[in-house]
């Protein structure tokens, strides 16, 4: 049987190895652009975009990005926020189409709905949720985001701003291949735009904005596709094409010198 001290040391070594293994994905994220793109689409959920408190959450997140001294991390945060804007826009439009109106408050509304409907003779699914919805809608009106279309329009414009800021901040990144990351992320954004278009309607006034976003995202991917190709042999070809043969000497004029 091993002495207790030796067993304790082995347990400490095992714990250290487990901790190191847990940190491997974080370290590899800088060199694996696919992992980076996955992380940018798997951010923790925050306040819903159709909540009146969303502006406070956005303000707080903006302060965090503004005080970030590392441009690479700031660019990644901006790109993650741009993706979150698309996810939120889709979620708001989908909920408006499939389940509009007040949402039941968990635990409370299921308990009160039966009693409320029995007394009033109505068929309300969310009596408490209706009160909260009225308060939330009143605050949204004060914020200038009173309709679903206005909320989605603000999200899409913020997406454009965050995407442009991320491209600018990641421009000088040398720690990993920012071009490959931006291309992979733009491809996911373009694919997700199809889902947003599928739940939008001609009367929401978003068609022009969605078209502009498609164009700008495609252009971003094209710009960085060219940059990403420099390291694949195109750089040497461009360098050779820029080489010029030495100028020919000018012929002397007939007048004697």
GUTOR-66358 format. One line per field, with one value per residue (C-alpha): residue number from 0; residue in one letter; x, z, y. Coordinates in steps of 0.2 Angstrom, whole numbers, plus 5000, padded with zeros to 4 digits. Example, Ala and Ser with C-alpha at 12.3 -4.5 7.8 and 13.67 -1.06 7.14 Angstrom:
<nodes>
i c(0;1) .
aa c(A;S) .
x c(5062;5068) .
z c(5039;5036) .
y c(4978;4995) .
</nodes>
This chain:
<nodes>
i c(0;1;2;3;4;5;6;7;8;9;10;11;12;13;14;15;16;17;18;19;20;21;22;23;24;25;26;27;28;29;30;31;32;33;34;35;36;37;38;39;40;41;42;43;44;45;46;47;48;49;50;51;52;53;54;55;56;57;58;59;60;61;62;63;64;65;66;67;68;69;70;71;72;73;74;75;76;77;78;79;80;81;82;83;84;85;86;87;88;89;90;91;92;93;94;95;96;97;98;99;100;101;102;103;104;105;106;107;108;109;110;111;112;113;114;115;116;117;118;119;120;121;122;123;124;125;126;127;128;129;130;131;132;133;134;135;136;137;138;139;140;141;142;143;144;145;146;147;148;149;150;151;152;153;154;155;156;157;158;159;160;161;162;163;164;165;166;167;168;169;170;171;172;173;174;175;176;177;178;179;180;181;182;183;184;185;186;187;188;189;190;191;192;193;194;195;196;197;198;199;200;201;202;203;204;205;206;207;208;209;210;211;212;213;214;215;216;217;218;219;220;221;222;223;224;225;226;227;228;229;230;231;232;233;234;235;236;237;238;239;240;241;242;243;244;245;246;247;248;249;250;251;252;253;254;255;256) .
aa c(X;X;X;X;X;X;X;X;X;X;X;X;X;X;X;X;X;X;X;X;X;X;X;X;X;X;X;X;X;X;X;X;X;X;X;X;X;X;X;X;X;X;X;X;X;X;X;X;X;X;X;X;X;X;X;X;X;X;X;X;X;X;X;X;X;X;X;X;X;X;X;X;X;X;X;X;X;X;X;X;X;X;X;X;X;X;X;X;X;X;X;X;X;X;X;X;X;X;X;X;X;X;X;X;X;X;X;X;X;X;X;X;X;X;X;X;X;X;X;X;X;X;X;X;X;X;X;X;X;X;X;X;X;X;X;X;X;X;X;X;X;X;X;X;X;X;X;X;X;X;X;X;X;X;X;X;X;X;X;X;X;X;X;X;X;X;X;X;X;X;X;X;X;X;X;X;X;X;X;X;X;X;X;X;X;X;X;X;X;X;X;X;X;X;X;X;X;X;X;X;X;X;X;X;X;X;X;X;X;X;X;X;X;X;X;X;X;X;X;X;X;X;X;X;X;X;X;X;X;X;X;X;X;X;X;X;X;X;X;X;X;X;X;X;X;X;X;X;X;X;X;X;X;X;X;X;X) .
x c(5000;5007;5010;4997;5010;5013;4995;4992;5006;4999;4982;4989;4998;4982;4973;4986;4985;4966;4967;4980;4969;4954;4964;4970;4954;4957;4975;4971;4957;4970;4977;4961;4950;4935;4936;4936;4921;4912;4915;4909;4892;4891;4890;4880;4863;4859;4844;4831;4832;4813;4815;4816;4831;4841;4847;4856;4864;4870;4877;4886;4893;4899;4908;4917;4923;4928;4939;4947;4965;4969;4962;4962;4951;4940;4938;4933;4920;4913;4912;4903;4891;4887;4883;4872;4863;4858;4853;4842;4834;4829;4823;4812;4805;4801;4792;4782;4776;4774;4769;4765;4758;4761;4772;4768;4778;4786;4778;4767;4756;4752;4746;4736;4728;4715;4709;4709;4700;4687;4683;4683;4677;4690;4703;4719;4735;4746;4737;4753;4763;4751;4754;4773;4771;4761;4775;4788;4779;4777;4795;4799;4789;4798;4815;4808;4808;4789;4787;4795;4801;4810;4818;4825;4830;4840;4848;4853;4861;4871;4876;4883;4892;4900;4905;4914;4922;4928;4936;4945;4952;4957;4966;4983;4981;4997;4993;4982;4975;4961;4957;4952;4942;4933;4929;4923;4912;4905;4900;4890;4882;4877;4869;4860;4853;4843;4834;4830;4823;4812;4804;4802;4788;4786;4777;4790;4801;4817;4820;4831;4842;4843;4849;4862;4869;4870;4880;4892;4895;4899;4911;4919;4922;4929;4941;4949;4948;4961;4972;4971;4977;4993;5001;4996;5008;4998;5010;5025;5015;5011;5029;5035;5022;5027;5045;5050;5064;5077;5073;5081;5094;5087;5093;5105;5099;5107;5114;5132;5137) .
z c(5000;4995;5009;5011;5005;4989;4985;4989;4977;4963;4965;4964;4948;4941;4945;4937;4921;4920;4922;4908;4897;4901;4895;4879;4869;4875;4869;4852;4849;4843;4829;4825;4815;4815;4834;4834;4823;4834;4849;4841;4839;4856;4868;4884;4882;4889;4890;4876;4862;4864;4883;4889;4899;4883;4881;4898;4893;4877;4886;4898;4885;4875;4890;4891;4873;4874;4889;4881;4877;4866;4849;4844;4859;4856;4838;4843;4855;4842;4830;4843;4846;4827;4827;4843;4834;4820;4832;4842;4826;4820;4838;4839;4821;4824;4841;4832;4819;4829;4847;4848;4863;4882;4887;4903;4918;4924;4939;4943;4928;4927;4945;4943;4926;4931;4946;4935;4921;4933;4941;4925;4913;4901;4893;4897;4896;4905;4917;4926;4910;4902;4915;4913;4894;4896;4907;4895;4879;4887;4891;4873;4866;4876;4869;4851;4849;4850;4836;4832;4815;4824;4836;4822;4812;4826;4828;4810;4810;4825;4817;4802;4814;4825;4809;4802;4819;4821;4803;4808;4825;4818;4803;4811;4821;4820;4833;4822;4804;4805;4787;4788;4803;4795;4780;4790;4800;4785;4777;4793;4793;4775;4778;4794;4784;4774;4791;4795;4777;4779;4795;4788;4778;4763;4774;4788;4778;4781;4763;4758;4774;4772;4754;4759;4773;4761;4749;4763;4770;4753;4750;4767;4763;4746;4753;4765;4753;4743;4758;4763;4746;4748;4758;4746;4732;4725;4734;4724;4708;4712;4716;4700;4690;4698;4693;4678;4666;4666;4655;4638;4635;4625;4607;4605;4594;4577;4583;4588;4606) .
y c(5000;5017;5030;5043;5057;5049;5046;5064;5069;5058;5066;5083;5078;5071;5087;5097;5087;5088;5107;5108;5097;5109;5124;5116;5122;5140;5140;5132;5144;5157;5145;5136;5148;5135;5134;5153;5154;5142;5152;5168;5159;5152;5167;5166;5173;5190;5201;5198;5211;5215;5219;5237;5233;5228;5246;5245;5228;5235;5251;5240;5229;5244;5251;5234;5234;5253;5249;5234;5239;5223;5227;5208;5204;5219;5214;5197;5204;5215;5201;5190;5205;5206;5188;5190;5204;5192;5178;5191;5198;5180;5176;5192;5189;5171;5174;5188;5175;5159;5165;5184;5193;5192;5177;5168;5171;5155;5146;5161;5161;5143;5143;5159;5156;5143;5154;5170;5162;5154;5171;5182;5169;5174;5163;5173;5162;5175;5187;5192;5191;5203;5216;5214;5215;5231;5239;5233;5239;5256;5257;5252;5265;5278;5271;5272;5253;5251;5238;5222;5229;5244;5232;5221;5236;5243;5225;5224;5242;5237;5221;5232;5244;5230;5220;5235;5239;5221;5221;5237;5231;5214;5222;5222;5205;5195;5182;5171;5171;5185;5184;5166;5169;5184;5173;5158;5170;5179;5163;5158;5176;5174;5157;5164;5178;5166;5161;5179;5182;5166;5173;5191;5198;5210;5222;5224;5236;5226;5220;5234;5233;5214;5216;5229;5217;5203;5214;5221;5204;5196;5211;5208;5190;5194;5207;5194;5180;5190;5194;5176;5170;5180;5166;5153;5157;5172;5184;5178;5179;5197;5201;5194;5203;5219;5217;5228;5225;5239;5254;5254;5268;5282;5284;5299;5313;5316;5333;5330;5332) .
</nodes>
